[in-house]
Amino acid sequence: MRYLILSDIHANWEALQTVLDRAKGKYDEILCCGDLIGYGANPNEVCEWCRANVKVIIRGNHDKASVGLEDLEWFNPVAKAAALWTQQTLTPENIEYIRNLPQRLGYLPLSFNFDGDESIWIHAVSVGEVLTARALLPQLRERYPRLRIFLSTTTITGNQVARTNVHDVDGVFYFPLDLPGAIRRTLDRVNPDLVLIAETEIWPNFLRECRRRGIRVVMVNGRISDRSLPRYRVVRRWLKRVLDDYTLLGMQTEADRERIESIGADGRKVEVFGNLKYDALDVQHTLPPDVSAMLSSLHPLWIAASTMPGEDELILEAFAEVRKRHPDLTLLIAPRHPDRFDAVERTIRDRGFSCTRRTRLERGAEVLLLDSVGELASTFRHASVVFVGGSLVPRGGHNILEPAAFSKPVVFGPHMENFREIRDLFIGADAPPLQFRRHLACGDLNRLPCLCHRKLPFCTGR
């Protein structure tokens, strides 16, 4: 049996007919997993055709989906039971992963690069890498005007941000699993002349297949963290063969160059390009007017950005202490991962604070939970001070450049191993690390460059 898998249908009738005419006679079954949305003059025709011809449709997340689980009477009983079980027992994140699994197996939408044109493929694992990759696009467009540019991600949130915030690409898709068949199918469809991989990604089968096909693969913004280095050294002999499949390894710093050479990289292939995060800052992106107006009315406003498990409780403890001196202070807390939104809201309410969420804004709450993807950087312009998470717990820290680009005071904890260079630059620019005592050092918010809890020992600001 040969299956045509439609990952999502977002089309008008004429576009869908064009795709299906070209595929006529090649497939035994047509499957759809995701949203079914009819556009154009006759949107209902798309839905009616799918009712008659598509064997399985599982509802996606789109509000305009016209066929979903409520329309399962035309399923056979087994398919209906399986779909209902999936929706009721799996988390939303797992359901989303199942929805995009065809892409990860190399089955990209039929309309994706249908003509097989040569392209440039940029891979960015998650949100940070996606935002960094934006800095490459203008020069790539200028230098290679005839090539299409495609962007792949690994994480669901990275994919959402890419679709929302990165507009100068010809398509966004999920990076294939490192399986030979999935890789070959994806390479056949994307047809890259050049692959750019943001930061340090090691996919042996993917790199080997690219080298076999003569496709150049370049690492950009590469780094080797303190945490990864010991593990890489254990498998140095194996890594050497894998790294040889790269055409060029562009690292952030001299220290990163030395580290990747110490785990087997050929020094002739290693260059120091610098840190693309400096070039990727975007201070032009704005929030919807209602959200912007609300944040502008909150002064002072403390933003706790990209918090990780174990940090929210410490932030709320500090927030309670600061409010004793500054009762008008509002906290905006933005968990790093969407699957934590509900848990963080429960933590906030358990600590006795009133809470509102970005998706259902209400004025007057003490804490605002940012439960959206891709908007955090735009909130920084409204902040009085920003704490950057992933730094109180041993997770390596997160990027502090974005709040600094808005000239905001930045507070971070001791675990900034993944951003050593930026951390040292910020600390050296102002003062040595500030060590606070057991009490909260808050003072007058108009004078102090930072808010800081005793467990947030490093502080800098401009």
QUIPEZI-V157944 format. One record per helix or strand of 3 or more residues. SS is the DSSP state (A for helix, B for strand). FROM is the first residue (numbers start at 1). LEN is the number of residues. If there is no record, write none. Layout:
BEGIN
ss->SS from->FROM len->LEN
ss->SS from->FROM len->LEN
END
This chain:
BEGIN
ss->B from->3 len->4
ss->B from->9 len->4
ss->A from->13 len->11
ss->B from->29 len->5
ss->B from->36 len->4
ss->A from->43 len->11
ss->B from->56 len->3
ss->A from->69 len->6
ss->A from->77 len->13
ss->A from->92 len->13
ss->B from->119 len->5
ss->A from->127 len->17
ss->B from->148 len->6
ss->A from->156 len->10
ss->B from->171 len->4
ss->A from->180 len->11
ss->B from->192 len->7
ss->A from->204 len->10
ss->B from->216 len->7
ss->A from->226 len->9
ss->A from->236 len->8
ss->B from->248 len->4
ss->A from->254 len->9
ss->A from->267 len->3
ss->B from->270 len->3
ss->A from->276 len->3
ss->A from->289 len->8
ss->B from->301 len->7
ss->A from->312 len->14
ss->B from->330 len->6
ss->A from->338 len->13
ss->B from->355 len->3
ss->B from->367 len->3
ss->A from->376 len->7
ss->B from->385 len->4
ss->A from->401 len->5
ss->B from->409 len->4
ss->A from->417 len->14
ss->B from->458 len->3
END
